[in-house]
Amino acid sequence: MLSTSSQRSPLLKNTVALYGVQLSVLVIPIISIPYLSRILQAEIFGVYMYCLSLAIWFSMVIEYGFQLSATRSIAEAQGDGHRVASVVHQVHSAKLLLTLLAVVGLVLFYYFGSLSRSNFDWYIATVVYSIVLGFRPTWYFQGKEELTVNSILEVGSGILSLVLIFLFIKKPEDGVWALVFQCGAKAAAYLITNGMIYRQVGGFKVSITGAIEALRDGFSMFVFTASVSLYTTANGLLLGFFAPTVIVGGFLSAEKITKAGLSLLGPLSQAMFPRITAVAGQNPEQAKMMALLMTAFMAVFGVTGAVLLYWLSPWLVPLILGTGYESVIPIMRVLSLLIPLIALSNVFGIQYLLPKRKDKIFNQIIISAGAVNLILAILLAEHFQAIGMAWAVVISEAFVTFAMMMVVIKNKFTY
């Protein structure tokens, strides 16, 4: 049985480290978006937000779901250096194969997407940035519950990109450099952290059989992340087929501001996932108590956050984006409903179903929600554009939350 003090130490330490990262994720966009929305003006700012969304979505192809599956494997292998090294070799081998797939997808977007061919420099920056983000090694440090150095470098890269943006982005024509600076800062951080992993596991070994093993083990989590992306990251890309980049930029800005509040919950959830996974196998009752406390906290935070965002939207939009973005206010008010829904679905799914390895029912819910969102997005975005897309996202997330809640209630939160 794990002692209480031995559990609290890494959990508290890693929660604090992750909150440092999340604070940078929250604060840096709040500082950079007001600046860029004013300097780049609505049209170029829309291109910037679209390409940023594109890079994040294709980086998820490379990450594949390893942020969950590999974190779980590393957490389960704590203390077994040989097994940890094997997971690392398999994951990196798989990421190399997935990079080729992501690049092919981005090439197709260049020829058939909504941006014009004159935006070739934006596409090059997007391709490189997606690859850099795809090799983010947080899964390794999160699984080992050793996040301090990784978090410091994440925060440092965010601050560096912010400084470069303020120093060198002075006119709309400089817009693509905002993406380049973010990419370069992250690349520097990830080279250092991947170098740390290289030293700890004795080098990287590329193996086709290892890649296949990692892809097989992470497939259910890839289905999860891919399906989730259909009603999260991919919505801006879908909207791009029905609306001009100015409207897409407005929707993505509202989505980013809305999820900034939710990002405050991310570190706690990330730190709790490997901890509950480790505890559940040795002390199910303690794991159950941890999950119940998380549920209560997430419910209170979610409802409070939604009310505040809805009420403050008319003040926040002009403050953050400036003038000319008034159409974002009603979008943000609809998206405020996501805060309690995502907060609770995170607890039910990540803190309960995954530690119990109930991947099948987990993915059935997520895949169904992705299909619901895709249908609603096509129907609503075509006629109502950004506000229609916002409702498609909210309805899909509500489906996920209530479906997972019913599974958890049926199983009485037992591990």
Disulfide bonds with the S-S distance in Angstrom:
none
